[in-house]
Amino acid sequence: MRKAKDYLLLFVKGMGMGVADVIPGVSGGTIAFITDIYEELIDSLKSINIDTLKLLLNRKFSAFWKAINGNFLLAVFGGVILSLVSLARLIHFFLNEYPIQIWSFFFGLILISSIWIFNKIKKWSVPVGIIAVAGFVLAYLLTSSSPATTPENPIFVFFSGAIAICAMILPGISGSFILLILGKYEYILGALKDLNFFVIITFAAGCVIGLLSFVRIVSWFLHKYHDLTISILAGFMLGSLYKIWPWKETLSFRTNSKGEQVPFLQENIMPTEYLKKVGEDPHVLSALLFFALGIILVVFLEKLANYLKESKKYA
C-alpha cells in the first residue's frame, strides 16, 4: 500500500511527464517509461471502461476510484497539469523572443527522436519500409501544403486535444509534436499562459475523450502490428520536419481572434537567404548549438532509459 511520500514521488514523475509534453520531440510516455510507471499508467487508463463507469453512475464512488487506480492517476496527472501550466509562459516567451533558436532545438529533438523510434523496429521487411515511406510522404504533403495556422474554433481545438493526448502513451512520440503538425502548439501554449479557461477546458475535454477512446486502439496496434505501427510513426515524424524548419519567409498574414496580425502562409528558406528576404539575423551559430542540444537531450534520455532497464533486470 502506497504512503504519502510515494504519491509525492508519483506527482514529481508526473511533473517530469508534463515538462516533456511541453517540448515537441520529447514524449511524456518516454518519461513514464524511464521512471517505471509506464505499464501501470497504461493499465490504469485501460481500466476506465463501461464496467467502471457503471460503478460511477450507480454512485459507488469508492469502488470506482479503486477500480481505476484513482490515487495513482490523480497524483500523476496532477503533476502533468502543474508542469503544463507553469512552463507554458516560459516556452511562449522563448518562442516570441528567440524563435530561430527554439525551433532549431525542436528540429534536433524531433530528428533524433524519429531515428530512435526507427531503432525500436524489431524486424525490417518490405511492408515495414513501404509504411515508413508512406508516413514520411503523408506528413510532408500535409505540412508543406497546409497554412501556417489552422482554425481556432472549439471543434478543432477539441479534435487537437483528442489526437495529441494519444502521444502521451507512446514512448518517443510527443503530444506537442502532434500539436505542431495541427498548427495548434503556440495557440494552446498561449491559452495556458493567459489562463483562457474556455480553450483549456475544450482542449482538456478532447484529451479525456482521446485517452478513453484511443488508448485501447493504440495498445492493440502496438501489440498486434508493432513494427508497422512504429515505422509509420517514425516516417511521419521525419516527414513533418518541414513544419519545424527554423527559417521561414512569411508570404501573407491574417488577423487572429485577438485582432493581432499573425503569419498565414509561410515558405521555408535557407539561412543564407534569411537576411536578404526577411531582413533579420539568421543566428546560424546559436541555431546549430540549440540543434545539438536537442539531439543531446534525447540521446541522454535514451541512455538513461536503457541503463535503468538493465539495472532493474539485474536487481
C-alpha positions in Angstrom: 0.0 0.0 0.0 1.4 3.4 -1.0 2.2 6.1 1.5 2.1 9.9 1.2 5.7 10.0 0.1 5.0 7.5 -2.6 2.3 9.7 -4.0 4.5 12.7 -3.8 7.1 10.9 -5.9 4.4 10.0 -8.4 3.4 13.7 -8.5 7.1 14.6 -9.3 7.2 11.9 -12.0 4.0 13.4 -13.5 5.7 16.8 -13.5 8.5 15.3 -15.5 6.0 13.9 -18.0 4.4 17.4 -18.2 7.8 19.0 -18.9 8.4 16.5 -21.7 4.9 17.1 -23.2 5.5 20.8 -23.4 8.6 20.2 -25.6 8.0 18.8 -29.1 10.1 15.7 -29.7 10.3 14.6 -26.1 7.5 12.3 -25.0 5.7 12.1 -21.7 5.5 8.4 -22.4 9.3 8.2 -22.5 9.5 9.8 -19.1 6.8 7.4 -17.8 8.9 4.5 -19.1 12.2 5.9 -17.6 10.5 6.4 -14.2 9.0 2.9 -14.2 5.3 3.9 -14.2 4.5 3.3 -17.9 2.8 -0.1 -17.5 0.8 1.0 -14.5 -0.3 4.1 -16.4 -1.5 2.2 -19.4 -3.3 -0.4 -17.2 -5.0 2.3 -15.2 -6.2 4.2 -18.2 -7.5 1.0 -19.8 -9.4 0.3 -16.6 -11.7 3.2 -17.3 -14.4 1.3 -19.3 -18.1 0.6 -19.3 -18.0 -1.5 -16.2 -16.1 1.0 -14.1 -18.3 3.9 -15.4 -21.4 1.9 -14.3 -19.9 2.0 -10.8 -19.7 5.8 -11.0 -23.3 6.1 -12.4 -24.5 3.9 -9.5 -22.8 6.2 -7.1 -20.3 3.6 -6.0 -17.6 6.2 -5.9 -15.2 4.3 -3.6 -15.4 1.2 -5.8 -15.0 3.2 -9.0 -12.0 5.1 -7.6 -10.3 1.9 -6.6 -11.1 0.1 -9.9 -9.4 2.8 -12.0 -6.4 3.2 -9.6 -7.6 6.8 -8.9 -5.0 7.8 -6.4 -2.3 6.9 -8.9 -3.9 8.7 -11.8 -4.6 11.8 -9.7 -1.0 12.1 -8.5 0.5 11.6 -11.9 -1.9 13.8 -13.9 -1.8 16.4 -11.1 2.0 16.7 -11.7 1.4 16.8 -15.5 -1.1 19.7 -15.3 1.1 21.7 -12.9 4.0 21.5 -15.4 1.9 22.4 -18.4 0.5 25.5 -16.7 3.8 26.7 -15.2 6.0 26.1 -18.2 3.6 27.4 -20.8 4.5 31.1 -20.1 8.3 30.3 -20.3 8.1 28.5 -23.6 5.8 31.1 -25.0 8.3 33.8 -24.1 11.2 32.0 -25.8 9.2 31.3 -28.9 8.5 35.0 -29.3 11.9 36.3 -28.3 14.2 33.5 -29.7 12.2 31.7 -32.4 15.1 30.5 -34.6 17.0 29.0 -31.6 13.9 27.3 -30.1 12.7 25.9 -33.5 16.3 24.6 -34.1 16.1 22.9 -30.7 12.8 21.4 -31.6 14.2 20.3 -35.0 17.0 18.4 -33.3 14.7 16.8 -30.8 12.3 15.5 -33.5 15.0 14.4 -35.9 16.8 12.3 -33.3 13.5 11.1 -31.8 12.5 9.7 -35.2 15.8 7.9 -35.6 15.4 6.5 -32.0 11.9 5.2 -32.9 13.2 3.5 -36.1 15.7 1.6 -33.9 12.7 0.1 -32.0 11.7 -1.8 -35.1 12.4 -5.4 -34.3 12.5 -6.8 -37.8 12.7 -4.9 -41.0 10.7 -6.0 -44.1 9.4 -4.6 -47.4 6.0 -3.8 -45.9 7.6 -2.0 -42.9 9.8 0.0 -45.3 6.8 0.9 -47.5 4.8 2.0 -44.5 7.6 4.2 -43.2 7.9 5.9 -46.7 4.1 6.3 -46.8 4.2 8.0 -43.3 7.0 10.3 -44.5 5.2 11.3 -47.7 1.9 11.8 -46.0 3.4 14.1 -43.3 5.4 16.1 -45.8 2.4 16.7 -48.0 0.3 17.7 -45.0 2.8 20.1 -43.6 4.0 21.6 -46.8 0.6 22.3 -48.3 -1.2 23.5 -45.1 -1.2 27.1 -44.0 0.9 28.2 -41.0 -2.3 28.4 -38.9 -5.4 26.2 -38.6 -8.9 27.0 -37.3 -9.3 28.3 -33.7 -12.9 27.1 -33.4 -13.8 24.8 -30.4 -14.4 21.7 -32.6 -10.8 21.9 -34.0 -9.4 22.6 -30.5 -11.3 19.6 -29.1 -10.0 17.4 -32.0 -6.5 18.6 -31.4 -6.6 17.6 -27.8 -8.1 14.2 -28.7 -5.3 13.4 -31.1 -2.4 15.0 -29.2 -3.1 13.2 -25.9 -2.6 9.8 -27.6 1.0 10.7 -28.0 1.4 10.6 -24.2 1.0 6.8 -24.2 3.6 6.3 -26.9 7.3 6.5 -25.8 9.1 8.6 -28.4 6.0 10.5 -29.8 5.3 13.9 -28.3 1.9 15.4 -27.8 3.4 18.8 -28.5 4.8 17.4 -31.8 1.2 16.5 -32.8 0.0 20.0 -31.9 2.8 21.4 -34.1 1.6 19.4 -37.1 -2.0 20.5 -36.4 -0.9 24.2 -36.1 -2.1 24.5 -32.5 1.1 24.4 -30.5 1.5 28.1 -29.9 -2.2 28.6 -29.6 -2.6 26.1 -26.8 0.5 27.5 -25.1 -1.0 31.0 -25.3 -4.2 29.7 -23.7 -2.4 28.1 -20.8 -0.3 31.3 -20.3 -3.3 33.6 -20.4 -5.5 31.1 -18.4 -8.1 31.1 -21.2 -10.4 28.6 -19.4 -12.8 28.1 -22.3 -9.9 27.0 -24.6 -8.3 25.0 -21.8 -11.5 23.1 -20.9 -12.3 22.4 -24.6 -8.8 21.1 -25.2 -8.9 19.1 -21.9 -12.2 17.5 -22.9 -10.7 16.4 -26.1 -7.8 14.9 -24.2 -10.1 12.9 -22.0 -12.1 11.6 -24.8 -9.0 10.9 -26.8 -7.4 8.9 -23.9 -10.5 6.8 -23.2 -11.2 6.2 -26.9 -7.7 5.6 -28.4 -5.7 4.0 -25.6 -7.0 0.6 -26.4 -6.7 1.1 -30.2 -3.1 2.3 -29.9 -2.3 -0.5 -27.4 -3.8 -3.1 -29.8 -1.9 -1.9 -32.8 1.4 -1.8 -30.9 0.9 -5.4 -29.7 -0.6 -6.8 -33.0 1.4 -4.8 -35.6 4.3 -3.4 -33.6 6.9 -2.9 -36.4 4.3 -1.4 -38.9 3.0 1.0 -36.2 6.4 2.1 -35.2 7.6 2.6 -38.8 4.7 4.8 -39.8 5.1 6.9 -36.7 8.8 7.4 -37.3 8.2 8.1 -41.0 5.6 10.6 -40.1 7.9 12.4 -37.7 10.7 12.7 -40.4 8.3 14.0 -43.0 6.9 16.6 -40.6 10.3 18.3 -40.1 9.3 20.6 -42.9 6.9 22.2 -40.5 9.7 22.7 -37.8 12.3 24.3 -40.1 13.5 27.4 -38.2 14.0 29.8 -41.2 10.8 30.9 -42.9 9.6 33.7 -45.0 6.0 34.9 -44.3 4.1 35.3 -47.6 0.8 36.5 -46.1 -0.8 37.4 -42.8 -4.2 37.0 -41.2 -5.9 38.6 -38.2 -6.5 36.2 -35.2 -9.2 36.2 -32.6 -7.3 38.8 -30.6 -7.1 41.2 -33.5 -3.3 40.5 -34.0 -1.6 40.1 -37.3 -0.1 36.5 -37.4 1.5 34.5 -40.2 -0.8 32.7 -42.5 1.2 31.3 -45.5 4.9 30.7 -44.9 7.8 29.3 -47.0 10.9 27.6 -45.8 14.1 29.3 -46.9 17.8 28.6 -46.4 19.7 30.5 -43.6 21.8 32.2 -46.3 18.6 33.8 -47.8 17.1 34.8 -44.5 18.9 38.1 -44.0 18.1 39.1 -47.6 14.4 38.1 -47.7 13.4 38.8 -44.0 15.9 41.4 -43.1 16.9 39.8 -39.8 20.0 37.9 -38.5 19.7 34.1 -39.2 21.6 33.3 -36.0 23.2 30.3 -37.6 25.8 29.5 -34.9 23.3 29.7 -32.0 20.8 27.7 -34.1 23.4 24.9 -34.5 24.1 25.0 -30.8 20.4 24.6 -29.9 20.0 21.9 -32.6 22.9 19.9 -31.0 21.3 20.4 -27.5 18.1 18.9 -28.8 19.9 15.8 -30.0 22.0 15.5 -26.8 18.8 15.7 -24.6 17.1 12.8 -26.4 20.3 10.7 -26.5 20.7 11.3 -22.8 17.1 10.2 -22.1 17.6 7.1 -24.2 20.8 6.1 -22.5 19.2 6.7 -19.1 16.2 4.5 -20.0 18.4 1.7 -21.1 20.5 2.0 -18.0 17.5 1.9 -15.7 16.1 -1.0 -17.7 19.3 -3.0 -17.3 19.6 -2.1 -13.6 16.1 -3.4 -13.0 16.8 -6.6 -14.8 19.7 -7.5 -12.6 18.3 -6.0 -9.4 
